[in-house]
Amino acid sequence: MRAMILDAPGKPLRLAEVPVPEPDRNQVLIRVRACGICRTDLHILDGELKEPKLPLIMGHQIVGAVVSTGDLASQFSPGQRVGVPWLGASCGQCRRCLTGRENLCDQARFTGYQIDGGFAEYTVADCRFCFPIPDGYPDLQAAPLLCAGLIGYRSLVMAGDAECLGIYGFGAAAHIVAQIARYQGRKIYAFTRPGDAEAQRFAREMGADWVGGSLDTPPVELDAAIIFAPVGELVPAALKAVAKGGTVVCGGIYMSDIPSFPYEILWGERVVRSVANLTRKDGEEFLALAPKVPVRIEVQPFPLEQANAALEALRRGEIHGAGALVM
């Protein structure tokens, strides 16, 4: 099969012919149809996430068709369409796993990071961490649901019942979250890179009630804010924007250093919290909700061999909505 290989952080991915993997007893072999690209992929590529398997096939928003199954993966059948998310395995035995917090398991392993992922024509995945894909979503539109959608949904849940919701960084996750938030009757205040007219237009198209630059002051106090941009200086900016008792949710796996800030902008029972990974329960809830909204996914496709160009387009902010590789 063809695959894009990361040999070492800081180097471009390499197109190679490698053997098709074989599923073990708990796994399914999947013919990949589409795989979303994600800012987490950039963090792996740039060496900001320190523990990748090398050489590595990246990609953790995988949609494909089951080709074959191990003898303990009987819940899926050949030809069935499935999705593979970031969380690829957990121990199942620690107190976090046993209390529904498998996303915090110390033994967790992640797709496209410690497990070969979907920047390839085939992949294998643990059947216990795969999801059936809802009908009505073509492969290309389904792929971003597996991370941008799932992490965005978990971030939104962490924001509580906020009526006035700020979203910092309006990319793949934000354009999905905004649609869910509007469906739930919330008001959206979108913060983009200063002067990014295309991102601001896109935010308005996705239902934002107000759009401004990343450090602008919104016209009302926010009940909560979600930060998707990996920029530490946005944390104090968001704290200044939320009302007393408000929550600032950091939705990324990596963020640049947060600068010091005066205690007064945290005081008043404001909360700063991170979102780590996802749980299977998140996946079940979100994939049931998405068709009801219905969530509409804007996706820019790239062929597999253009993975490096796709990642650079993501880095430069040239993808509005989501990007995905197609096989």
N, C-alpha and C positions, 0 to 999 in steps of 0.2 A: 504494500500500500504506500501511497504518498503521505508524507507527514512533514510538518515544519518543526525543526528541532532547535531547542535552545541548548547550546554547548556550554556557555558560560555567561553570567550577567554582563551586560554592556556590549555584547556582540549581537549582530543581527541573527534572526532565525535562519536556519539552513534547510532548504528543501531536500528531502532524502527519500529513498525507497527503503522501507523497513518491513520486517515480517508482520503479518496480521496477528494481533495477540489472540491467545486462546483463553476462554473463560474458565475460572475455577468453579468449585461447587456452588458458591453463592453469587456468581456473577452472570451477567448477560453480555454477549457480544453484540455490538451495535454498529450498523452501517450509518455513519454520520451524514446527515443531510445539511445541517447548518450548525454553526457554533458562534455565539456572540463574542465580541471583543469587549474588554472591560478595563477600567483604569487599574484594577488589581493586576492585570497582565502587564501593564507598564511598570508597576512597582516590582514585579518579579524580574522583568527584563532589566530594570535599572539597578537591581541589587538592593532595593530598599526592604524587601522581604528576604530574610537572610538564610532560609533553610530549604531551598528548592532541591528536589531530586535532579541530578544531572547525569547524563543528558536528559532533557525533559521535553515532552510534548505538552505545551500549554493549552489553555482553553477550558472553561468551566461553565459554559452556558450551552449545553449540548442537546440537540434534538436529532433523533434518528430512528431507524427501524431495527427492531430486534432480529438478529440473524439466527442465533442459537443461545441456549441457556444451559447453565450448570444444573445438576440434578436437585439442588436445593433452591432453585430460582423458578419454581413452577408457576408463580403468580403471573409471569409474563410468557407470551407465546410468540413464535416467529412471525414477523410481519407487523407486530404491534408497535405503535409509535410511543416513544418514551423520551423523557427529559432527564438530564443529569446535572445536578447543581454543584456548587462550590464544596459543600460538606459531603465528603465521599465515604467516610467511615468514622465510627467512634467505638469505644471499648464496650459499651453497653452494660458495664458492671459498676462503674464508679458512682458516687452519690449524685453527681450532676446528671449523668445519663439516667439514673433511676428516678430522678425527679423532673424529667422533661427538659433538662438543660444540657442536652448533648452537644449543643453549640459551644459549650465551655469545657468539654472533656479534654483533659491534658493529653490523651492519646489520640485525639481526633486527627484525621488525615484529610487532605483537601485535593480536590480534582484540579488538574492542571498546575499543581504545585508540588505535592508529594506523591501524587498518582498521575500517570500520564492521562492527558485530557483529549480535547476534541479538535485540535488543529491537525486533523488527520482524517483519512477516509474511513477508518474503523477505530473503535475503542472498546474497552471492557469496563464495566462498572458493577459495583455491589448492588444487587437487586433491591436490597433494603433501603437504598438511598436513591432510588429512581422513582420518577413520577409519571403516570399516564398524562399525556398532553390533552387538554380540552379540545373537543371538536370545534371547528370554526376558526382556529388559528393556523394559517399556513406555517410551514417549517420556519421560514425566515422570520415571521412575526412572533413565533413561539419562543425562539431562542433567548431573547432578552428577558423573558419572564423568569428565567431560571436563576438570575442573579440581580440584575437591575430591578426586576419586579419583586423578587423575594426579599432582598435586603431593604429595598424601599418600603415594602409593606411592613417589615419588622420595625423599621425606623418610625413609620407612621404610628404604629401601635405604641411605641415607646413615648411618642409625643402626647399621648393621652387624648382627651376629648377637646383639644384646642379648637376654638372656632376660628381664630385668626392665626394662620399658620405661615411662617416664613420658610422659604426654601432657598438655600444658598448653593449655587452651582446648578445650572439648568441643563443637565445632560440626560442620559438614558434613564437613570433611576427617577430623576425629578419629573420627567414628562409622564411617567407611569403613576407616580405618587399623586401628582396634581389631579389626574383624572379620578382617582379613587377619592381624594379629599373633596373634590367638587360633588361627586356622587353622594358623599356623606353630608353635604350641606355646609362645608367649611369654606372660608375665604382664603385665597392664596395670595401671598406677597412674595414675588420672585426676585432674587438678587443674582445678577449676572456679572461677568467681567465688564468693567466700565467701557462704554462705547461699543459693545458688541451688539449692534443693531439687529443682526440675524437671530441671535439667541433671545433677545428681548421680544422680537416678533413671534418667535416660536413659543415663548412662555405665554404670551397673550393668546395665541391660537389654542394652547392647551388649557385656557380658562383662568389665567392669573388675573386677579382684580387690580393689581398694581405691580409694576415692574421698575426696578432701579438698579444702580450699580452696587457692587458687592459691599461697599462701605457706606452706602447712603442710609439715611434715616427714614423708615417707612412712615406713612401718614397716621398710623395708629399703633398703639402698643400691641405687640404680638403675644398670644397665649403660649406659643411654642415655636421653635425653629429647628429645622433639620439642615445640617451642613453636609453636603455631598462633596464639595470641592475639598481637596486635601491640603488646605491652607490654614495653618494654625492661627493666623491673625484674625480669622473670621470668628473664632470663639469669643473673644471679648466684644467684637462688633455685634454678635448675636445676643450676648448677655445684655448689652445696652439697649437692644431693641425689644427684649421680652419684658413683660410686666412682672410684678412681684408674684411669686409662686410659679413662674413660667419655667419651661424645660428647654434646654438646648441639647439636641441629639446629634452626636457625631457619627455619621453613617458609614464612614469609610474604614478600611482595614489599616490604612496608613495615613498619617497627617504630619506635616512639617511641625516644628516645635511651636508650642503655644507661647506667645510672649507673656511676660508678667502683666498683671492688671490690678487695679485697686479693688480692694475687698467690697467696696460699696456697690459695684455692679453685680456682684454675686449675692450680696446680702438681700434680705427680703424673701428668703426661702426659694430662691432660684436654684435650679439643678442643672449640672452638666453631666451627661452620661454618654457612653459609647455603645455602639451596636456591634456585637461580635458574631459573625457568621449567620447561621440560620438553623432552625430545627425542622424536622419533618412535619411537625404540626403546622409551622408557618407555611410550608409548601402546600399542604392539603387545604388550609384555609384560603390562601391567596389564589390558588388555581381554581377553586370553586367560586371565588368572588369575581375574578377578572372577567368572565363571560357575562356576568350580570350587569356590569357597569355600562356597556362593555368597554374594557380597556382597548384603546387603539394604539398600535405600536408603529412608530416611524422608524424604519430601518434602511440603512445604506448598505448594500451588499458588496462584497469583494470576493474574487476567487481565492482559493486556498493559497496559491503561490504568491499572492499579493499581500500576505499577512503583514510583512514589514511595513508596506505602504499604508495599510489600514491602521496599524498601531501609531504610526507617525501622524496620520490625519487626526486620530483621537487625541494625541498629545498636543497638537496645535489648535485644538478646539474647532476643527473643521467639520465634525460630524454633529449634526443637530438631530437629537433623538438617539438612536442606537446604531451600532455597526455590527456586522456579522460576516463571517466567512461562509461561503457556500462551496460544496464539493462538486 
